[in-house]
Amino acid sequence: MVRSIADLIITGAMRPGERLDEISLATRFEVSRTPVREALGQLCAIGLVEREPNKSAVVTTVTQQHLASMFEAMAELEGICARLSAERMTVDERRMLEIEHKASARLVDRGAEDDYAAHNTEFHTRLYRGAHNDHVFELATQTRARLAPFRRAQFRLPGRLLRSYEEHEAIVAAILNADAVNASRAAYAHVATVSDVSTVFARDAESTA
């Protein structure tokens, strides 16, 4: 439910300021009001929806500037995680990172956007855990949660699955070689690219406001 409503907001199907009526949404998705209410709560937490006391939830305005600032922070955090992973990942962690990355090539070949998006989340979580720093892990996961709908939207763009795989390849290669500098650079560049393609949706949504 969170994903379905977030996709409507990001693609501009629901415009900034639009009222989000629980009954209408429940009818639209053929569910009870409870999952809708819970989803709106989660969307409030990540900043796509806002709700004042005793008022209906409304779609918030996510400006390109605000989105860019969040992605900038995310790129720095990902760079830190990749650098520390290159330095600290265990042999088993490196092996599993490589195995899971290679396996994702099949998802790219099939054009399996949803499955690749799930793999992408797991891939980045491995980087966060591989840093072996609890505070950095917490910061990275919290920031990723705020950006998750926009990061997922990138896979709608033609050719993005393959480019994402190739960007992951550069990160994995550097980590396997214990090359902290290039691991950090590759991870930063990867998120910067995601930022560029994701802001397409924010720009489109903003232009229709």
Backbone as ProteinMPNN parsed JSONL, in Angstrom:
{"seq_chain_A": "MVRSIADLIITGAMRPGERLDEISLATRFEVSRTPVREALGQLCAIGLVEREPNKSAVVTTVTQQHLASMFEAMAELEGICARLSAERMTVDERRMLEIEHKASARLVDRGAEDDYAAHNTEFHTRLYRGAHNDHVFELATQTRARLAPFRRAQFRLPGRLLRSYEEHEAIVAAILNADAVNASRAAYAHVATVSDVSTVFARDAESTA", "coords_chain_A": {"N_chain_A": [[0.828, -1.197, 0.0], [1.927, 1.233, 0.804], [3.85, 1.518, -1.173], [2.231, 1.627, -3.495], [0.709, 3.998, -3.18], [2.791, 5.824, -2.923], [3.97, 5.638, -5.463], [1.985, 6.799, -7.044], [2.13, 9.403, -6.163], [4.774, 10.171, -6.781], [4.879, 9.951, -9.563], [3.191, 11.937, -10.277], [0.51, 11.496, -10.529], [-0.986, 11.943, -8.327], [-1.271, 15.09, -7.058], [0.757, 17.719, -5.508], [-0.601, 18.974, -2.499], [-3.005, 17.761, -2.853], [-5.837, 16.224, -1.429], [-5.884, 13.315, 0.57], [-8.031, 10.98, 0.82], [-9.094, 8.554, 3.061], [-11.202, 6.711, 2.748], [-11.77, 6.812, -0.005], [-9.318, 5.959, -1.059], [-9.172, 3.406, 0.031], [-11.301, 2.202, -1.268], [-10.414, 2.405, -3.886], [-8.157, 0.716, -3.929], [-9.249, -1.563, -3.061], [-9.266, -2.442, -0.346], [-9.399, -2.485, 3.28], [-9.86, 0.377, 5.487], [-7.849, 0.367, 7.354], [-5.169, -0.604, 6.467], [-4.699, 1.473, 4.684], [-4.661, 3.731, 6.328], [-2.412, 3.099, 7.887], [-0.459, 3.073, 5.911], [-0.459, 5.754, 5.067], [0.518, 6.903, 7.366], [3.168, 5.957, 7.346], [4.047, 7.145, 5.005], [3.911, 9.793, 5.751], [6.033, 9.793, 7.525], [8.227, 9.53, 5.837], [8.071, 11.805, 4.413], [6.479, 12.283, 2.134], [3.842, 12.753, 2.454], [1.71, 14.863, 4.353], [0.142, 15.658, 7.439], [-2.041, 17.479, 9.378], [-3.154, 17.852, 12.8], [-6.356, 16.44, 13.309], [-7.118, 16.763, 10.679], [-7.397, 15.894, 7.168], [-4.995, 13.854, 5.436], [-2.57, 15.184, 3.168], [-0.965, 15.455, -0.029], [2.409, 16.177, 0.035], [4.666, 18.823, -0.999], [7.408, 17.995, -2.793], [10.25, 19.381, -3.483], [12.655, 19.891, -6.12], [15.033, 20.883, -5.117], [15.017, 20.106, -2.406], [14.949, 17.332, -2.683], [17.366, 16.919, -4.017], [19.159, 17.664, -2.014], [18.804, 15.64, -0.141], [19.652, 13.416, -1.606], [22.293, 14.127, -1.967], [23.309, 13.875, 0.626], [22.859, 11.142, 0.896], [24.582, 10.074, -1.04], [27.084, 10.696, 0.053], [27.001, 9.148, 2.398], [26.765, 6.57, 1.317], [29.191, 6.417, 0.015], [30.93, 6.418, 2.194], [30.159, 3.999, 3.413], [30.85, 2.118, 1.425], [33.607, 2.522, 1.303], [34.418, 1.767, 3.906], [33.498, -0.846, 3.846], [35.195, -1.982, 1.946], [37.468, -2.013, 3.434], [36.786, -3.464, 5.72], [35.021, -5.647, 5.378], [34.319, -9.094, 5.882], [35.754, -12.195, 4.688], [33.695, -13.975, 3.979], [31.548, -12.178, 3.753], [32.34, -10.643, 1.567], [32.342, -12.624, -0.383], [29.616, -13.36, -0.506], [28.519, -10.938, -1.329], [29.57, -10.739, -3.91], [28.475, -13.058, -5.106], [25.669, -12.597, -4.951], [25.506, -10.273, -6.445], [26.375, -11.134, -9.026], [24.338, -12.934, -9.563], [22.211, -11.252, -9.959], [22.347, -10.472, -12.547], [20.74, -12.037, -14.126], [18.234, -11.046, -13.577], [18.372, -8.576, -14.77], [18.621, -9.343, -17.449], [16.081, -10.405, -17.854], [14.563, -8.205, -17.54], [13.321, -7.712, -15.147], [11.919, -5.63, -13.25], [10.747, -5.207, -10.655], [11.797, -7.345, -9.134], [14.497, -6.798, -9.408], [14.62, -4.356, -8.118], [14.137, -5.159, -5.503], [16.408, -6.729, -5.099], [18.293, -4.694, -5.337], [17.876, -3.179, -3.025], [18.719, -5.043, -1.097], [21.38, -5.344, -1.895], [22.512, -2.82, -1.325], [22.083, -2.757, 1.41], [23.849, -4.722, 2.221], [26.231, -3.373, 1.816], [25.989, -1.378, 3.749], [25.966, -2.877, 6.117], [28.403, -4.121, 5.859], [30.166, -2.14, 6.456], [30.515, -2.204, 9.138], [29.853, -0.439, 11.228], [27.768, 0.737, 13.488], [26.452, 3.196, 13.842], [26.756, 4.553, 11.411], [25.408, 2.723, 9.82], [22.793, 3.038, 10.783], [22.247, 5.73, 10.089], [22.461, 5.574, 7.301], [20.437, 3.734, 6.584], [18.155, 5.053, 7.494], [18.167, 7.382, 5.933], [17.984, 6.25, 3.413], [15.401, 5.178, 3.587], [13.828, 7.466, 3.454], [14.254, 8.175, 0.851], [13.479, 6.031, -0.629], [11.093, 5.633, -2.341], [11.749, 7.282, -4.529], [14.195, 6.261, -5.36], [13.408, 3.771, -6.213], [11.836, 4.461, -8.367], [13.567, 4.981, -10.444], [13.976, 2.698, -11.96], [12.065, 2.575, -13.877], [12.936, 3.871, -16.072], [14.185, 3.591, -19.404], [16.723, 1.194, -20.002], [17.886, 1.475, -17.528], [18.182, -0.625, -15.684], [20.354, -2.197, -16.599], [22.425, -0.303, -16.549], [22.505, 0.247, -13.818], [23.33, -2.245, -12.854], [25.913, -2.345, -13.956], [27.097, -0.219, -12.619], [26.988, -1.202, -10.012], [28.76, -3.284, -10.395], [31.244, -2.006, -10.566], [31.521, -1.088, -7.951], [31.526, -3.499, -6.495], [33.817, -4.775, -7.569], [35.866, -3.077, -6.667], [35.613, -3.366, -3.885], [36.153, -6.098, -3.577], [38.79, -6.052, -4.241], [39.799, -4.743, -2.123], [40.049, -2.028, -2.353], [39.692, 0.83, -1.115], [39.468, 3.555, -1.799], [38.567, 3.669, -4.522], [36.253, 2.191, -4.237], [34.679, 3.854, -2.671], [34.463, 6.067, -4.394], [33.092, 4.91, -6.561], [30.67, 4.155, -5.383], [29.666, 6.614, -4.555], [29.396, 7.912, -7.039], [27.494, 6.258, -8.182], [25.143, 6.714, -6.624], [24.864, 9.398, -7.162], [24.18, 9.306, -9.832], [21.741, 7.983, -9.644], [20.358, 9.966, -8.333], [20.201, 11.917, -10.345], [18.545, 10.674, -12.291], [16.28, 10.18, -10.803], [15.274, 12.66, -10.058], [13.935, 13.416, -12.263], [11.309, 12.584, -11.987], [10.481, 14.085, -9.806], [10.685, 16.634, -10.893], [8.797, 16.511, -12.936], [6.468, 16.086, -11.427], [6.444, 18.399, -9.919], [6.094, 20.338, -11.874], [3.505, 20.025, -12.587], [2.106, 20.941, -10.488]], "CA_chain_A": [[0.0, 0.0, 0.0], [2.847, 2.372, 0.835], [4.451, 1.619, -2.503], [1.227, 2.01, -4.479], [0.389, 5.412, -3.017], [4.017, 6.584, -3.22], [4.144, 5.684, -6.915], [1.026, 7.773, -7.571], [2.628, 10.74, -5.818], [6.024, 10.451, -7.481], [4.624, 10.099, -10.991], [2.346, 13.096, -10.5], [-0.901, 11.133, -10.604], [-1.534, 12.685, -7.193], [-0.511, 16.33, -7.077], [0.994, 18.379, -4.221], [-1.761, 19.639, -1.947], [-4.208, 16.956, -3.046], [-6.329, 15.556, -0.229], [-5.826, 11.859, 0.509], [-9.175, 10.487, 1.576], [-8.903, 7.142, 3.38], [-12.282, 5.899, 2.182], [-11.572, 6.75, -1.458], [-8.153, 5.12, -1.327], [-9.542, 2.024, 0.371], [-12.143, 1.725, -2.368], [-9.572, 2.311, -5.086], [-7.263, -0.429, -3.854], [-10.055, -2.696, -2.606], [-8.79, -2.865, 0.968], [-10.056, -1.763, 4.364], [-9.218, 1.654, 5.791], [-6.703, 0.183, 8.256], [-3.875, -0.543, 5.772], [-4.541, 2.805, 4.09], [-4.264, 4.62, 7.416], [-1.036, 2.764, 8.245], [0.401, 3.509, 4.808], [-0.348, 7.211, 5.12], [1.422, 7.202, 8.478], [4.541, 5.717, 6.894], [4.362, 8.159, 4.0], [4.195, 11.01, 6.522], [7.367, 9.647, 8.12], [9.269, 9.717, 4.827], [7.959, 13.156, 3.875], [5.676, 12.423, 0.919], [2.495, 13.133, 2.87], [1.68, 15.611, 5.606], [-1.192, 15.654, 8.049], [-2.195, 18.277, 10.582], [-4.116, 17.232, 13.718], [-7.793, 16.513, 13.002], [-7.321, 17.094, 9.272], [-7.037, 14.831, 6.233], [-3.635, 13.881, 4.904], [-2.438, 15.769, 1.833], [0.324, 15.227, -0.69], [3.329, 17.283, 0.282], [5.45, 19.272, -2.146], [8.814, 17.59, -2.736], [10.931, 20.19, -4.478], [13.921, 19.35, -6.634], [16.114, 21.296, -4.219], [14.996, 19.259, -1.218], [15.318, 15.987, -3.098], [18.801, 16.928, -4.313], [19.905, 17.732, -0.756], [18.755, 14.315, 0.466], [20.511, 12.532, -2.387], [23.676, 14.512, -1.69], [23.661, 13.224, 1.887], [22.881, 9.705, 0.657], [25.8, 9.757, -1.782], [28.199, 10.732, 0.999], [26.882, 7.986, 3.284], [27.076, 5.364, 0.536], [30.638, 6.42, -0.201], [31.545, 5.989, 3.461], [29.883, 2.576, 3.614], [31.64, 1.347, 0.473], [35.017, 2.605, 1.708], [34.613, 0.927, 5.083], [33.296, -2.238, 3.442], [36.438, -2.42, 1.298], [38.47, -2.187, 4.481], [36.371, -4.257, 6.876], [34.201, -6.819, 5.092], [34.949, -10.398, 6.062], [35.857, -12.997, 3.461], [32.355, -14.474, 3.673], [30.72, -11.055, 3.312], [32.754, -10.308, 0.19], [31.914, -13.72, -1.257], [28.176, -13.267, -0.701], [28.278, -9.736, -2.123], [29.872, -11.077, -5.298], [27.51, -14.062, -5.576], [24.367, -11.965, -5.139], [25.623, -9.332, -7.555], [26.403, -11.891, -10.277], [23.012, -13.531, -9.761], [21.254, -10.216, -10.38], [22.439, -10.303, -14.005], [19.577, -12.718, -14.707], [17.101, -10.135, -13.439], [18.563, -7.553, -15.8], [18.315, -9.971, -18.74], [14.631, -10.594, -17.951], [13.887, -6.928, -17.367], [12.466, -7.891, -13.966], [12.118, -4.396, -12.492], [10.4, -5.361, -9.24], [12.772, -8.242, -8.508], [15.787, -6.109, -9.331], [14.499, -3.331, -7.077], [14.314, -5.856, -4.221], [17.843, -7.053, -5.026], [19.029, -3.445, -5.136], [17.78, -2.863, -1.59], [19.588, -5.985, -0.388], [22.765, -5.028, -2.257], [22.977, -1.657, -0.564], [22.106, -3.145, 2.824], [25.122, -5.432, 2.432], [27.287, -2.355, 1.947], [25.844, -0.706, 5.041], [26.4, -3.815, 7.163], [29.819, -4.404, 5.659], [30.963, -1.055, 7.043], [30.727, -2.562, 10.545], [29.723, 0.76, 12.048], [26.332, 0.773, 13.779], [25.895, 4.539, 13.668], [26.684, 4.795, 9.972], [24.322, 1.861, 9.332], [21.514, 3.665, 11.141], [22.08, 6.93, 9.269], [22.264, 5.176, 5.905], [19.121, 3.107, 6.405], [17.123, 6.081, 7.693], [18.154, 8.258, 4.758], [17.463, 5.455, 2.299], [13.954, 5.051, 3.747], [13.216, 8.708, 2.974], [14.427, 8.268, -0.599], [13.132, 4.746, -1.256], [10.194, 5.715, -3.499], [12.437, 7.907, -5.662], [15.22, 5.331, -5.837], [12.716, 2.704, -6.935], [11.282, 5.008, -9.609], [14.589, 5.01, -11.488], [13.962, 1.498, -12.783], [11.104, 2.727, -14.962], [13.586, 4.504, -17.209], [14.789, 2.616, -20.323], [18.142, 0.899, -19.879], [18.42, 1.765, -16.195], [18.581, -1.85, -14.989], [21.708, -2.569, -17.017], [23.386, 0.684, -16.049], [22.625, 0.03, -12.379], [24.168, -3.439, -12.676], [27.295, -1.981, -14.276], [27.581, 0.624, -11.515], [27.231, -2.136, -8.908], [29.961, -4.051, -10.748], [32.421, -1.204, -10.205], [31.597, -1.08, -6.487], [31.912, -4.844, -6.053], [35.209, -5.023, -7.96], [36.742, -2.326, -5.77], [35.559, -3.973, -2.556], [36.869, -7.381, -3.634], [40.22, -5.731, -4.307], [40.118, -3.963, -0.928], [40.412, -0.694, -2.837], [38.744, 1.701, -0.417], [39.29, 4.827, -2.511], [37.716, 3.49, -5.688], [34.942, 1.726, -3.777], [33.961, 5.049, -2.254], [34.157, 6.864, -5.585], [32.084, 4.212, -7.36], [29.387, 4.217, -4.674], [29.203, 8.008, -4.624], [28.967, 8.17, -8.411], [26.271, 5.481, -8.397], [24.009, 7.422, -6.024], [24.713, 10.661, -7.89], [23.44, 8.968, -11.05], [20.365, 7.712, -9.211], [19.766, 11.281, -8.05], [19.899, 12.579, -11.611], [17.399, 10.063, -12.97], [15.108, 10.238, -9.933], [14.713, 14.001, -10.034], [13.032, 13.535, -13.402], [9.958, 12.42, -11.487], [10.172, 15.244, -8.963], [10.495, 17.774, -11.769], [7.513, 16.348, -13.619], [5.403, 16.282, -10.446], [6.465, 19.814, -9.519], [5.609, 21.159, -12.978], [2.049, 19.883, -12.693], [1.484, 21.447, -9.263]], "C_chain_A": [[0.871, 1.259, 0.0], [3.426, 2.604, -0.552], [3.447, 2.128, -3.532], [0.903, 3.499, -4.401], [1.599, 6.276, -3.351], [4.231, 6.712, -4.722], [3.205, 6.703, -7.551], [1.512, 9.198, -7.324], [3.837, 11.1, -6.671], [5.801, 10.699, -8.969], [3.702, 11.27, -11.312], [0.879, 12.782, -10.654], [-1.679, 11.755, -9.444], [-0.662, 13.922, -7.007], [-0.303, 16.908, -5.676], [-0.232, 19.154, -3.76], [-3.04, 18.838, -2.071], [-4.563, 16.208, -1.763], [-6.332, 14.045, -0.443], [-6.92, 11.303, 1.418], [-9.047, 8.982, 1.797], [-9.958, 6.259, 2.743], [-12.101, 5.724, 0.68], [-10.406, 5.844, -1.822], [-8.449, 3.656, -1.037], [-10.389, 1.415, -0.737], [-11.316, 1.495, -3.629], [-8.717, 1.048, -5.086], [-7.952, -1.687, -3.306], [-9.503, -3.31, -1.315], [-9.602, -2.132, 2.026], [-9.311, -0.458, 4.627], [-7.962, 1.49, 6.635], [-5.366, 0.202, 7.522], [-3.63, 0.804, 5.114], [-4.045, 3.784, 5.144], [-2.802, 4.374, 7.818], [-0.061, 3.233, 7.163], [0.597, 5.017, 4.82], [0.562, 7.649, 6.26], [2.875, 7.035, 8.077], [4.963, 6.752, 5.857], [4.596, 9.523, 4.648], [5.616, 10.973, 7.063], [8.476, 9.888, 7.104], [9.095, 11.029, 4.06], [7.174, 13.319, 2.59], [4.26, 12.902, 1.208], [2.605, 13.931, 4.165], [0.255, 15.644, 6.13], [-1.162, 16.501, 9.314], [-3.236, 17.615, 11.479], [-5.561, 17.495, 13.311], [-8.089, 16.946, 11.571], [-6.905, 15.916, 8.402], [-5.58, 14.971, 5.808], [-3.657, 14.5, 3.517], [-1.066, 15.441, 1.276], [1.211, 16.429, -0.449], [4.056, 17.673, -0.995], [6.907, 18.876, -1.94], [9.536, 18.346, -3.846], [12.216, 19.509, -4.946], [15.081, 19.687, -5.698], [16.181, 20.399, -2.995], [15.427, 17.837, -1.56], [16.819, 15.894, -3.369], [19.622, 16.945, -3.032], [19.929, 16.372, -0.057], [19.661, 13.339, -0.281], [21.993, 12.86, -2.168], [24.159, 13.843, -0.407], [23.778, 11.717, 1.699], [24.155, 9.284, -0.063], [27.019, 9.74, -0.857], [28.182, 9.501, 1.906], [27.227, 6.691, 2.551], [28.576, 5.272, 0.27], [31.387, 5.955, 1.034], [31.372, 4.487, 3.658], [30.73, 1.712, 2.681], [33.121, 1.353, 0.855], [35.292, 1.703, 2.9], [34.413, -0.551, 4.76], [34.547, -2.794, 2.779], [37.522, -2.719, 2.329], [38.103, -3.27, 5.495], [35.556, -5.512, 6.572], [34.993, -8.104, 5.316], [35.009, -11.113, 4.714], [34.477, -13.489, 3.037], [31.441, -13.361, 3.168], [31.058, -10.654, 1.887], [32.26, -11.363, -0.792], [30.415, -13.621, -1.543], [27.799, -12.03, -1.523], [28.49, -10.043, -3.604], [28.843, -12.045, -5.875], [26.159, -13.419, -5.882], [24.395, -10.973, -6.302], [25.587, -10.07, -8.886], [25.027, -12.478, -10.589], [22.009, -12.505, -10.295], [21.305, -9.963, -11.881], [21.247, -10.957, -14.69], [18.336, -11.831, -14.639], [17.163, -9.038, -14.496], [18.175, -8.119, -17.162], [16.811, -10.121, -18.942], [13.866, -9.272, -17.881], [12.945, -6.943, -16.184], [12.651, -6.712, -13.015], [11.863, -4.574, -11.001], [11.411, -6.24, -8.515], [14.129, -7.567, -8.384], [15.754, -5.022, -8.26], [14.699, -3.951, -5.698], [15.776, -6.239, -4.03], [18.646, -5.798, -4.708], [19.028, -3.035, -3.669], [18.716, -3.756, -0.788], [21.059, -5.689, -0.658], [23.291, -3.879, -1.404], [22.998, -1.941, 0.94], [23.386, -3.894, 3.147], [26.284, -4.454, 2.582], [27.221, -1.678, 3.309], [26.333, -1.609, 6.178], [27.893, -4.094, 7.071], [30.721, -3.33, 6.223], [31.309, -1.336, 8.496], [30.81, -1.326, 11.437], [28.231, 0.978, 12.283], [25.718, 2.142, 13.521], [25.743, 4.876, 12.193], [25.556, 3.958, 9.358], [22.965, 2.505, 9.593], [21.248, 4.89, 10.275], [21.752, 6.57, 7.826], [20.875, 4.593, 5.678], [17.997, 4.117, 6.575], [17.019, 6.996, 6.47], [17.602, 7.522, 3.547], [15.94, 5.329, 2.379], [13.237, 6.294, 3.223], [13.232, 8.781, 1.45], [13.915, 7.043, -1.357], [12.183, 4.871, -2.446], [10.872, 6.301, -4.735], [13.51, 6.984, -6.224], [14.572, 4.214, -6.643], [12.221, 3.194, -8.296], [12.284, 4.985, -10.76], [14.469, 3.835, -12.453], [12.887, 1.53, -13.86], [11.765, 3.284, -16.225], [14.277, 3.465, -18.086], [16.29, 2.443, -20.096], [18.712, 1.058, -18.49], [18.869, 0.51, -15.461], [20.022, -2.22, -15.328], [22.732, -1.589, -16.481], [23.586, 0.538, -14.542], [23.529, -1.167, -12.096], [25.638, -3.102, -12.919], [27.905, -1.106, -13.186], [27.858, -0.228, -10.274], [28.527, -2.917, -9.141], [31.223, -3.308, -10.335], [32.606, -1.176, -8.69], [32.11, -2.422, -5.976], [33.378, -5.115, -6.362], [36.175, -4.32, -7.02], [36.764, -2.945, -4.38], [36.313, -5.294, -2.535], [38.379, -7.174, -3.681], [40.696, -4.939, -3.096], [40.602, -2.564, -1.281], [39.396, 0.309, -2.283], [38.447, 2.982, -1.176], [38.33, 4.671, -3.68], [36.338, 2.941, -5.327], [34.085, 2.922, -3.389], [33.543, 5.892, -3.457], [33.039, 6.23, -6.406], [30.713, 4.298, -6.706], [28.812, 5.63, -4.73], [28.658, 8.315, -6.007], [27.653, 7.461, -8.719], [25.06, 6.224, -7.851], [23.79, 8.767, -6.716], [23.934, 10.436, -9.181], [21.979, 8.708, -10.729], [19.648, 9.025, -8.938], [19.339, 11.966, -9.331], [18.652, 12.0, -12.271], [16.135, 10.163, -12.122], [14.466, 11.611, -9.916], [13.845, 14.28, -11.257], [11.59, 13.488, -12.921], [9.547, 13.587, -10.602], [9.901, 16.473, -9.823], [9.142, 17.709, -12.463], [6.346, 16.615, -12.668], [5.286, 17.75, -10.061], [5.862, 20.693, -10.608], [4.097, 21.097, -13.133], [1.333, 20.46, -11.488], [0.737, 22.749, -9.537]], "O_chain_A": [[0.587, 2.223, -0.711], [3.485, 3.733, -1.04], [3.787, 2.976, -4.356], [0.829, 4.181, -5.424], [1.466, 7.327, -3.979], [4.629, 7.772, -5.204], [3.588, 7.396, -8.493], [1.333, 10.084, -8.16], [3.916, 12.201, -7.217], [6.456, 11.553, -9.565], [3.455, 11.566, -12.482], [0.073, 13.684, -10.885], [-2.868, 12.054, -9.563], [0.549, 13.809, -6.818], [-1.081, 16.63, -4.764], [-0.831, 19.901, -4.534], [-4.054, 19.186, -1.465], [-3.697, 15.634, -1.102], [-6.732, 13.558, -1.501], [-6.739, 11.177, 2.63], [-8.909, 8.22, 0.84], [-9.646, 5.176, 2.249], [-12.258, 4.622, 0.154], [-10.486, 5.06, -2.768], [-8.023, 2.771, -1.779], [-10.212, 0.251, -1.099], [-11.505, 0.508, -4.34], [-8.57, 0.389, -6.116], [-7.322, -2.727, -3.115], [-9.305, -4.521, -1.213], [-10.403, -1.256, 1.702], [-8.249, -0.219, 4.052], [-7.099, 2.368, 6.638], [-4.485, 0.966, 7.917], [-2.484, 1.236, 4.994], [-3.13, 4.569, 4.895], [-2.05, 5.318, 8.058], [1.026, 3.727, 7.465], [1.709, 5.501, 4.604], [1.286, 8.638, 6.145], [3.72, 7.862, 8.42], [6.116, 7.182, 5.841], [5.392, 10.318, 4.149], [6.319, 11.984, 7.063], [9.544, 10.39, 7.456], [9.879, 11.331, 3.16], [7.195, 14.399, 2.0], [3.565, 13.394, 0.319], [3.5, 13.689, 4.975], [-0.708, 15.656, 5.364], [-0.352, 16.266, 10.21], [-4.105, 16.895, 10.989], [-5.939, 18.627, 13.009], [-9.18, 17.437, 11.28], [-6.153, 15.046, 8.841], [-5.013, 16.064, 5.821], [-4.632, 14.362, 2.779], [-0.123, 15.183, 2.024], [0.812, 17.567, -0.699], [4.053, 16.918, -1.968], [7.563, 19.365, -1.021], [9.438, 17.981, -5.018], [12.78, 18.663, -4.252], [15.993, 18.883, -5.508], [17.263, 19.976, -2.586], [16.182, 17.214, -0.813], [17.464, 14.914, -2.998], [20.674, 16.309, -2.966], [20.934, 15.992, 0.543], [20.354, 12.531, 0.337], [22.841, 11.967, -2.185], [25.268, 13.312, -0.35], [24.67, 11.081, 2.261], [24.744, 8.254, 0.264], [27.881, 8.869, -0.975], [29.22, 8.887, 2.151], [27.9, 5.82, 3.102], [29.157, 4.187, 0.296], [32.353, 5.198, 0.942], [32.317, 3.788, 4.024], [31.267, 0.687, 3.101], [33.805, 0.335, 0.748], [36.275, 0.962, 2.913], [35.082, -1.41, 5.334], [34.923, -3.941, 3.019], [38.382, -3.574, 2.115], [38.981, -3.918, 6.063], [35.416, -6.367, 7.446], [36.176, -8.189, 4.986], [34.395, -10.687, 3.736], [34.132, -13.424, 1.857], [30.645, -13.58, 2.254], [30.167, -10.36, 1.09], [31.815, -11.04, -1.893], [29.99, -13.78, -2.687], [26.863, -12.076, -2.322], [27.683, -9.653, -4.448], [28.39, -11.87, -7.006], [25.573, -13.661, -6.937], [23.424, -10.852, -7.049], [24.846, -9.676, -9.787], [24.608, -12.513, -11.746], [21.068, -12.862, -11.003], [20.414, -9.317, -12.432], [20.791, -10.477, -15.728], [17.491, -11.863, -15.533], [16.141, -8.625, -15.045], [17.483, -7.461, -17.939], [16.314, -9.983, -20.06], [12.662, -9.232, -18.135], [11.905, -6.285, -16.195], [13.449, -6.785, -12.08], [12.667, -4.143, -10.175], [11.835, -5.916, -7.406], [14.827, -7.736, -7.385], [16.75, -4.795, -7.573], [15.341, -3.361, -4.829], [16.323, -6.096, -2.937], [19.575, -5.838, -3.901], [20.047, -2.597, -3.135], [19.425, -3.28, 0.099], [21.888, -5.774, 0.247], [24.38, -3.959, -0.835], [23.846, -1.414, 1.659], [23.95, -3.723, 4.228], [27.202, -4.677, 3.372], [28.246, -1.432, 3.946], [27.029, -1.154, 7.087], [28.564, -4.279, 8.087], [31.908, -3.567, 6.447], [32.27, -0.784, 9.031], [31.703, -1.19, 12.274], [27.51, 1.365, 11.363], [24.59, 2.238, 13.037], [24.721, 5.421, 11.776], [24.836, 4.432, 8.48], [22.094, 2.512, 8.722], [20.135, 5.066, 9.779], [20.88, 7.178, 7.205], [20.212, 4.92, 4.694], [16.989, 4.044, 5.872], [15.921, 7.338, 6.03], [16.849, 8.087, 2.753], [15.262, 5.37, 1.353], [12.169, 6.192, 2.621], [12.343, 9.37, 0.835], [13.92, 7.026, -2.587], [12.444, 4.263, -3.484], [10.605, 5.87, -5.856], [13.711, 6.934, -7.438], [15.129, 3.764, -7.644], [12.19, 2.431, -9.262], [11.888, 4.971, -11.926], [14.818, 3.955, -13.627], [12.803, 0.61, -14.674], [11.21, 3.177, -17.318], [14.899, 2.542, -17.56], [17.031, 3.421, -20.009], [19.899, 0.807, -18.278], [19.83, 0.558, -14.693], [20.816, -2.522, -14.437], [23.794, -1.995, -16.007], [24.701, 0.687, -14.044], [24.384, -1.115, -11.213], [26.508, -3.533, -12.161], [29.086, -1.236, -12.866], [28.842, -0.004, -9.569], [29.287, -3.175, -8.208], [32.162, -3.911, -9.815], [33.735, -1.234, -8.203], [33.009, -2.479, -5.137], [34.106, -5.63, -5.512], [37.187, -4.895, -6.619], [37.824, -3.038, -3.761], [37.035, -5.581, -1.58], [39.147, -8.018, -3.218], [41.849, -4.512, -3.039], [41.453, -1.993, -0.598], [38.376, 0.593, -2.912], [37.307, 3.446, -1.197], [37.386, 5.449, -3.818], [35.364, 3.197, -6.034], [32.906, 2.991, -3.737], [32.412, 6.372, -3.527], [32.145, 6.925, -6.888], [29.707, 4.491, -7.39], [27.611, 5.811, -4.931], [27.587, 8.908, -6.141], [26.802, 7.996, -9.43], [24.051, 6.35, -8.545], [22.653, 9.223, -6.84], [23.123, 11.274, -9.577], [21.086, 9.155, -11.449], [18.472, 9.181, -9.27], [18.248, 12.532, -9.406], [17.8, 12.745, -12.754], [15.033, 10.224, -12.666], [13.249, 11.725, -9.774], [13.105, 15.263, -11.286], [10.748, 14.255, -13.387], [8.398, 14.028, -10.642], [9.002, 17.26, -9.526], [8.432, 18.709, -12.569], [5.369, 17.271, -13.031], [4.187, 18.28, -9.898], [5.194, 21.682, -10.308], [3.481, 21.983, -13.725], [0.103, 20.478, -11.445], [0.147, 23.326, -8.624]]}, "name": "protein", "num_of_chains": 1, "seq": "MVRSIADLIITGAMRPGERLDEISLATRFEVSRTPVREALGQLCAIGLVEREPNKSAVVTTVTQQHLASMFEAMAELEGICARLSAERMTVDERRMLEIEHKASARLVDRGAEDDYAAHNTEFHTRLYRGAHNDHVFELATQTRARLAPFRRAQFRLPGRLLRSYEEHEAIVAAILNADAVNASRAAYAHVATVSDVSTVFARDAESTA"}
